[in-house]
Amino acid sequence: MDDSCDRLIEHRRPDHRAGPDFGANRHAARRAVLTDEPLHKAEALLRICMLTTCYPLAQSDITCSFVHRLARALVKAGEEVTALAPGAPNAKAHEHMDGVEVYRFTYMWPRSWQQLAYRWGIPENIRNNRMLLGLIPSFFVCFMFRAIHLCRSADIIHAHWLPAGLVALVVGKLLGKPSVVTVHGSDARLLPSFLSRWIVQHVSQVHVVSVEMQEIVRSLGARRSSHSSSR
């Protein structure tokens, strides 16, 4: 977890890169993340717009909790984190969780029809119900438009899983923002290979959570990849 936090903190705003307190701030941030000590700063060091296809639907939800733990760790390190995830029936469209501002985009009406994400994950949900394929176009269009709005003030766009990486890459190009994608596992084979190749070759950085995933993204032509555990 601390390695993932460090690698995102490296993508700092130019006015902070050469600051005399950079090293001290970084060590203090690591200590706060590892020991649960509070870390107070007058200004967030980095504004991160986190795009993900899965995020806890409530404070007590354990679904994809490792994504929230990373976001929470970055907040504790003094960063400003906004997370954007798919909506779900009965989920709040906007809330704050441990200092993370969480937004959930609506991609189908009525909202009870939003069944593409969560539960068993998008690939398994589609395998169980092929009709969910019809939600994919509206899912990506709504994801894209919401991300454009939320990421305007961000310094970096960080996506979890390659489908969100596609959105991060396009939005980053439109807004002139660096984009980072974390590949967690089966998502490396979820998209058509030409699309996965285009994403990993053009984002600013690829993070992976296993040596196996690192080999896969390198075979796809990733120019900059790093291995760390986010769980």
PyMOL commands that set and color helices and strands:
alter all, ss='L'
color gray80, all
select helices_A, chain A and resi 2-9+14-17+22-35+65-76+111-113+122-128+130-150+162-175+186-189+193-202+211-219
alter helices_A, ss='H'
color red, helices_A
select strands_A, chain A and resi 47-52+80-86+94-97+100-105+156-160+179-183+205-208+225-227
alter strands_A, ss='S'
color yellow, strands_A
deselect
rebuild
show_as cartoon
